[in-house]
Amino acid sequence: MNRINQLLNNKKENILSVYFTAGYPELENTETIIVELEKAGVDLIEIGIPFSDPLADGPVIQQSSEKALANGITLSKIFEQLKNIRSKVSIPLILMGYLNPVMQYGIENFCRMAAQSGIDGTILPDLPLDIYEKEYKELFRANGLSNILLITPQTAIERLKIIDKATDSFIYMVSSASTTGTKGISSDILQTFTEKIHKAGVQSPRLIGFGISDKESFQNACRFANGAIIGTAFIKALSKKGDIKENIHQFVNKIIES
């Protein structure tokens, strides 16, 4: 059982996942950010693989990717930065990005290096489920990687059933059909979305992403799922002047403070 499943077994609600872009704001910040996020109390970390042509990313994450690429980040560099990470953190780590850089790196090499780096899962939004199941599922599983699938409010009930069956950890529940960084999160949409999920008989745990930026929106999202994912707001926190470690702890504390 990998670390994602251990987390989901031990914690059923209010799971906080944080996304950041590898190589941002500075090239060698990746390890520091991971270590400080765990210290601050985050449950799960998504490490973004920068890509020059993102499809679902809003302007803040796009700009962080552009800066990271200009800094010199590559997939090879990310794996180099992660080679000793498991001696420093124990929480689940996920690599999130687009398929193009992964295919260029070589998907077998990617899975092997991800496993060696202590990565527990991947989120590759543009990898079609049928191709994953037919060509890559056994490769991912052989390397202990959970491939996390996305659903939106527009996902058909039959498709929800298929995704639930294919899921071996959690489902990424996209709160809207817009790009990341959307302001606000609609309780009405989430309520209707959740009712649809229940109608489909989905059993897999779910984390909600898109539009979550503060304690209020995090707590609201957690009413409809096992937890929530924060990305754009955290990238903004990393962009602030001052000590990066202090900025990380201040941001997380505002989300999880009682």
C-alpha positions as CSV (number, residue, x, y, z in Angstrom):
1,M,0.0,0.0,0.0
2,N,1.5,3.3,-1.0
3,R,1.5,6.5,1.1
4,I,-1.6,8.0,-0.6
5,N,-3.7,5.0,0.4
6,Q,-2.3,5.0,3.9
7,L,-3.3,8.7,4.2
8,L,-6.8,8.0,2.9
9,N,-7.2,5.0,5.3
10,N,-6.0,7.1,8.3
11,K,-7.7,10.4,7.5
12,K,-11.2,10.5,6.1
13,E,-11.8,14.3,6.0
14,N,-10.2,17.7,5.8
15,I,-7.3,16.4,3.8
16,L,-5.2,19.4,2.7
17,S,-3.2,18.9,-0.6
18,V,-1.0,21.7,-1.8
19,Y,0.2,22.2,-5.4
20,F,3.4,24.1,-6.3
21,T,5.5,24.4,-9.5
22,A,8.9,22.7,-9.3
23,G,11.7,25.2,-9.9
24,Y,9.7,28.2,-8.7
25,P,10.3,30.9,-7.5
26,E,14.0,29.8,-7.7
27,L,15.4,26.7,-9.4
28,E,16.6,25.0,-6.2
29,N,13.5,25.8,-4.1
30,T,11.8,22.5,-4.8
31,E,13.1,20.5,-1.8
32,T,12.8,23.4,0.6
33,I,9.1,23.8,-0.3
34,I,8.3,20.1,0.2
35,V,10.1,19.9,3.5
36,E,8.4,23.1,4.9
37,L,4.9,22.1,3.7
38,E,5.2,18.9,5.6
39,K,6.4,20.7,8.7
40,A,3.5,23.1,8.4
41,G,1.0,20.3,8.5
42,V,0.0,19.7,4.9
43,D,-1.2,16.1,4.2
44,L,-0.3,15.7,0.5
45,I,1.9,17.6,-2.0
46,E,1.4,17.9,-5.7
47,I,4.7,18.8,-7.5
48,G,3.9,20.6,-10.8
49,I,6.0,19.7,-13.9
50,P,6.3,23.0,-15.8
51,F,5.2,22.9,-19.4
52,S,5.3,25.6,-22.1
53,D,1.8,25.1,-23.4
54,P,-0.6,24.4,-20.4
55,L,-4.2,23.8,-21.2
56,A,-6.0,24.1,-17.8
57,D,-3.7,26.4,-15.9
58,G,-4.7,29.9,-15.0
59,P,-2.4,32.9,-15.4
60,V,-0.7,32.6,-12.0
61,I,0.4,28.9,-12.5
62,Q,1.2,29.6,-16.2
63,Q,3.6,32.4,-15.1
64,S,5.2,30.2,-12.4
65,S,5.8,27.6,-15.1
66,E,7.3,30.1,-17.4
67,K,9.6,31.4,-14.6
68,A,10.6,27.8,-13.7
69,L,11.4,26.9,-17.3
70,A,13.5,30.1,-17.6
71,N,15.2,29.1,-14.3
72,G,16.3,25.9,-16.1
73,I,13.9,23.3,-14.6
74,T,13.5,20.1,-16.5
75,L,12.0,16.7,-15.6
76,S,15.5,15.3,-15.2
77,K,16.3,18.2,-12.8
78,I,13.2,17.6,-10.8
79,F,14.2,13.9,-10.3
80,E,17.7,15.1,-9.3
81,Q,16.1,17.5,-6.8
82,L,14.0,14.7,-5.4
83,K,16.6,12.0,-5.1
84,N,17.0,12.4,-1.3
85,I,13.6,13.7,-0.5
86,R,12.4,10.5,1.3
87,S,15.1,10.9,3.9
88,K,13.4,14.2,4.8
89,V,9.6,13.8,4.4
90,S,7.1,11.0,4.8
91,I,3.9,12.4,3.4
92,P,2.6,11.4,-0.1
93,L,4.1,13.1,-3.1
94,I,2.4,13.4,-6.5
95,L,3.8,14.6,-9.8
96,M,1.3,16.6,-11.8
97,G,1.7,17.8,-15.3
98,Y,1.0,17.3,-19.0
99,L,1.7,14.3,-21.0
100,N,4.1,15.9,-23.5
101,P,7.1,16.3,-21.2
102,V,6.6,12.8,-19.8
103,M,6.5,11.2,-23.3
104,Q,9.6,13.2,-24.3
105,Y,11.4,11.8,-21.2
106,G,10.1,8.3,-22.0
107,I,7.2,6.9,-20.0
108,E,9.1,3.9,-18.8
109,N,12.0,6.0,-17.6
110,F,9.5,8.4,-16.0
111,C,7.8,5.7,-14.0
112,R,11.1,4.2,-12.9
113,M,12.6,7.5,-11.8
114,A,9.4,8.5,-10.1
115,A,9.5,5.3,-8.1
116,Q,13.2,5.7,-7.2
117,S,12.4,9.3,-6.1
118,G,9.7,8.3,-3.7
119,I,6.8,9.6,-5.8
120,D,3.5,7.9,-4.9
121,G,1.2,9.0,-7.8
122,T,0.7,11.1,-10.9
123,I,-1.9,13.4,-12.3
124,L,-1.7,13.6,-16.1
125,P,-5.0,15.3,-17.1
126,D,-4.4,14.8,-20.9
127,L,-3.6,11.1,-20.7
128,P,-6.8,9.4,-22.0
129,L,-8.1,6.8,-19.6
130,D,-8.5,4.1,-22.3
131,I,-4.9,4.5,-23.5
132,Y,-3.7,4.5,-19.9
133,E,-5.6,1.3,-19.1
134,K,-4.6,-0.4,-22.3
135,E,-0.9,0.6,-22.5
136,Y,0.4,2.0,-19.2
137,K,-1.6,0.8,-16.2
138,E,0.6,-2.2,-15.5
139,L,3.8,-0.1,-15.9
140,F,2.5,2.4,-13.4
141,R,1.4,-0.2,-10.9
142,A,4.7,-2.1,-11.2
143,N,6.3,1.1,-10.0
144,G,3.9,1.7,-7.2
145,L,2.3,4.8,-8.9
146,S,-1.3,5.7,-8.5
147,N,-2.6,7.5,-11.6
148,I,-5.2,9.9,-10.4
149,L,-8.1,10.7,-12.7
150,L,-10.2,13.9,-12.9
151,I,-13.9,14.5,-13.0
152,T,-15.9,17.7,-13.6
153,P,-19.5,18.7,-13.0
154,Q,-20.1,17.9,-16.7
155,T,-18.8,14.3,-16.4
156,A,-21.6,11.9,-17.4
157,I,-22.8,9.3,-14.8
158,E,-21.6,6.4,-16.9
159,R,-18.2,8.0,-17.2
160,L,-18.1,8.5,-13.4
161,K,-18.7,4.8,-12.9
162,I,-15.8,4.0,-15.2
163,I,-13.5,6.4,-13.5
164,D,-14.5,5.1,-10.1
165,K,-13.7,1.5,-11.1
166,A,-10.3,2.6,-12.6
167,T,-9.3,4.5,-9.4
168,D,-6.9,3.0,-6.9
169,S,-6.5,6.0,-4.6
170,F,-8.6,9.1,-5.0
171,I,-10.5,11.0,-7.7
172,Y,-9.6,14.7,-8.4
173,M,-12.9,16.5,-8.4
174,V,-12.6,19.6,-10.4
175,S,-15.0,22.2,-9.0
176,S,-15.7,23.9,-12.3
177,A,-14.9,23.7,-16.0
178,S,-12.7,26.8,-16.0
179,T,-9.0,27.0,-15.5
180,T,-7.1,27.0,-12.2
181,G,-7.2,30.2,-10.1
182,T,-10.9,30.7,-10.5
183,K,-12.3,33.0,-7.8
184,G,-14.7,31.4,-5.4
185,I,-16.3,28.0,-5.4
186,S,-20.0,27.5,-5.8
187,S,-21.7,25.5,-3.0
188,D,-24.7,25.0,-5.3
189,I,-22.6,23.5,-8.1
190,L,-20.7,21.3,-5.6
191,Q,-24.0,20.1,-4.1
192,T,-25.4,19.2,-7.5
193,F,-22.1,17.6,-8.5
194,T,-22.0,15.6,-5.3
195,E,-25.5,14.3,-5.8
196,K,-24.6,13.2,-9.3
197,I,-21.5,11.4,-7.9
198,H,-23.7,9.6,-5.3
199,K,-26.2,8.7,-8.0
200,A,-23.4,7.1,-9.9
201,G,-22.5,5.0,-6.8
202,V,-18.9,6.3,-6.7
203,Q,-17.0,4.8,-3.8
204,S,-13.5,6.3,-4.2
205,P,-12.3,9.1,-1.9
206,R,-12.4,12.5,-3.6
207,L,-10.4,15.7,-3.3
208,I,-11.7,19.0,-4.7
209,G,-9.5,21.4,-6.7
210,F,-9.9,24.7,-8.5
211,G,-11.2,27.8,-6.7
212,I,-9.9,27.0,-3.2
213,S,-7.7,29.8,-1.8
214,D,-8.3,30.3,1.9
215,K,-9.7,28.7,5.1
216,E,-13.3,29.4,4.3
217,S,-13.2,27.9,0.8
218,F,-11.2,25.0,2.0
219,Q,-13.7,24.2,4.8
220,N,-16.6,24.6,2.3
221,A,-15.0,22.2,-0.2
222,C,-14.4,19.7,2.6
223,R,-18.2,19.5,3.1
224,F,-18.5,17.8,-0.2
225,A,-15.3,15.6,-0.3
226,N,-12.6,14.1,1.8
227,G,-10.4,17.1,1.3
228,A,-9.3,19.9,-1.0
229,I,-6.4,21.0,-3.2
230,I,-4.9,24.5,-3.1
231,G,-2.6,25.7,-6.0
232,T,-2.9,29.2,-7.3
233,A,-3.2,30.9,-3.8
234,F,-0.1,29.0,-2.7
235,I,1.9,30.1,-5.8
236,K,1.0,33.7,-4.9
237,A,2.3,33.1,-1.4
238,L,5.6,31.8,-2.7
239,S,5.8,34.9,-4.9
240,K,5.7,37.3,-1.9
241,K,8.8,39.0,-0.7
242,G,10.4,37.8,2.4
243,D,11.7,34.5,3.7
244,I,10.2,31.6,1.7
245,K,10.0,29.3,4.8
246,E,8.1,31.9,6.8
247,N,5.7,32.6,3.8
248,I,4.9,28.8,3.5
249,H,4.1,28.5,7.2
250,Q,2.1,31.6,7.4
251,F,0.0,30.5,4.4
252,V,-0.7,27.0,5.7
253,N,-1.4,28.2,9.2
254,K,-4.1,30.4,7.9
255,I,-5.8,27.4,6.2
256,I,-5.6,24.9,9.0
257,E,-5.7,27.1,12.1
258,S,-8.6,26.1,14.5
